[in-house]
Amino acid sequence: MKIIGLTGGIGMGKSTAAAAFRRAGIPVFDADLAVHRMQARGGRAVKAIAAAFPGSVKDGAVDRAALRAMVIEDRAAFRRLEQILHPMVEQEEHDFVGRARRAGKRAVVLDVPLLFEAGFDKRCDIVVVVSAPLAVQVHRVSLRRRMSRADVLAIIARQMPDREKRRRADVVIPTGLSRAHTLRALRRFIRSVLG
């Protein structure tokens, strides 16, 4: 079974790529979705986050806006948050791959925004990076998350630079031209993987 890593900075088009893999019948592990579940009411990470970041939990769930405000410009706080979440995400990813292997799947995708930073790339056979120009990236995130340009740029600055992700990738899918162009590139890649 091939393990495909999918990554790219915020707003680069990972959701579009993940949807294309799913349509092709390839199971996708969504690390962001796993984190959302962990931070929801009753989630695995709620107690640890509440202890590490007082005031970040309301009504039994992590208040994502409050937590973001606590870590957005504080690298030490962000590292503490990663130390809570990464082992939990890693366990869920491990379980996901095991289930897919037992089900006889030919490939799986690990959709992990911090694939390189968290070391998930070491478990992948192929790493795909989605990439768009900075102006497109900022515009997409600003629209989707209703964040200020300064907040978007702060998040981007904290992530591994796009040029470094492209350098480390096995395959780069450009997502800044058109959706149709992106989907054609993804379909070509999927055909090459599934034969």
N, C-alpha and C positions, 0 to 999 in steps of 0.2 A: 504494500500500500504506500502510495506517495503522500508525503506530508508537505503541503504547500503553505508557506508563510505569506500572509498578505498584510502589508503595512503601508504607511504613508502618514504624513502629518495631518493634523486636524483640517477638515475641509478639502482634502485631496481627492475624495471620491471612493473611499473604501466601501461605503454602503452600496454604491452602484456596482462595484466589482463583486462584492459578496453576493448580491442578488443574482448576478450573472452566473456565478458558480452554483448557487442553489438551483437555478433554472436548468442547469446542465446535470442536475442530480448529484452534485458533490456536496456532502455535508459540510457546514460551516460552523466553526466555533467562534462565537462573537464575544470577545473579551469585555467589550464595553457593556454589553447586555448582562454578562455575568456579574460585573461590578455593580450595575444598577440593582440587580436582584439582591446582592450582598448588602446593599445599603438601604433596601426597602424595609418596611416594618417586618420584624422577625428575621431579617437577613443575618448571615453569619458574621458580618463585619461591624454591625451596629454597635455592639458593646465596646469593642476595641477602639472604634473611632470616637465614641462618646468619652472614653477614658483619656484618649490622647489629645482630643480637641474639644474641651468643655464648651458647651453652647452650640455644638454642631448637630445635635440630635433633637428633633421635635416630634412629639407624638409617636415615639418608637421607631422613627425612620430618620436617616441622615438628611438634613436640610442641605441639599447640594450647593445652593447659592451661598449659604453661610460657610460651608466647608471650603468652597472655592475661594471666598474672600480671605480665609485664614491661611491658605497655602499659595495663592497665586504669585506672590512676590517674595515668599520665604522659602528658600531652597531647603533648609533644614526641616521645616515643617512638611514640605512636599516629600522629602525622603522618608520621614516618619510614616506618612500615609502610604507610600509605596511599600514599606516594610510590613505594613499590615495587610495590604491587598495582594501583593504579588504572590506570596505562598498560597493564598486561597485560590487565586486565578489559576496558578500552575496546577493545583490539585484537580480543579474542574476540567482543565484542558487535558490532563492525563487520563481522567475518567472518560472524557469524550472520545479521545483517540482509541482507547481500549474498546469502547462500545462499537465504534466504526469498524475496527479490525475484526472483531468477533462477528459482525454482520457481513463481512466479506466485501466491504467497500474498496474500490480501486484507488481512491484518493480522498483526502480531507483537506479543508482549508482552515488555517488558524488565523483569524482576523484579529490581529493584536496591534493596536496603535504603537505601543512601545516594544515591538518585537525585538529589535536590536538591543535597546537599552536594558530590557529585562532578561536577555539571553535566550529568548525563545527561538531565535534563528538557528541555534545549535541543534535543535531537534527537527529542523526542516530539511527536506531534500531539495527544495527550490524556494527561493524567496522572490516574491513579486512586490514591487513598489509602485504605487500609484502616485503620480506627480503632476502638478499644475503650477503655473507661474504664481508668484507671491500675491499679486494683485487679485487674481481669481480666488485664491485661497482665502484671503482676508474678506473679500466680498461674500463668499459663500458662508463663512462662519458668522459674519456680522448679521446676515439675513436670518440664518437658521437659529442662532442662539440669542439673538437680540443683545449682543454684547457690544461694548464700545470698541473702537479700533485699537485703543491702547490696551484693553484687556485681551483682545485677540492676539495682538503682537507679543504680549507678555507670555501667553501660552505657547505661541510659535517659538519664541526665544528659548523657552525651557526644553523644547523638544530637540532631538538630533536634527541638524540642518538637512534640508531636502537633498542638497548636493551629496552629502555623505551617505544618506540612505540610497540614493541612486547609484553611487559608487559601489556599495556593498551588495546591491541587488543582483540576482541572476537575470531578472526580467523587469524592465520598466514599462509601465503602461501610462502613456500620456493622457491626462484627463482634462486638459485645459482648452481643447479645441471644440469638440461637440460630443454630445452623448453618443451619437451614432458612431463617431470615430472611435471612442473609447470601447463601445460594445463590440465593434469589429475586431479590435486588437485583442480583447478578452476572448472572443470566440476562437480566434486563431490559436491563442495560447492553450485554451481548454482542449481543442482538437489535438494539439501536439502532445499534451499530457495523457489524454485518454486513448490516443492512437486511433 
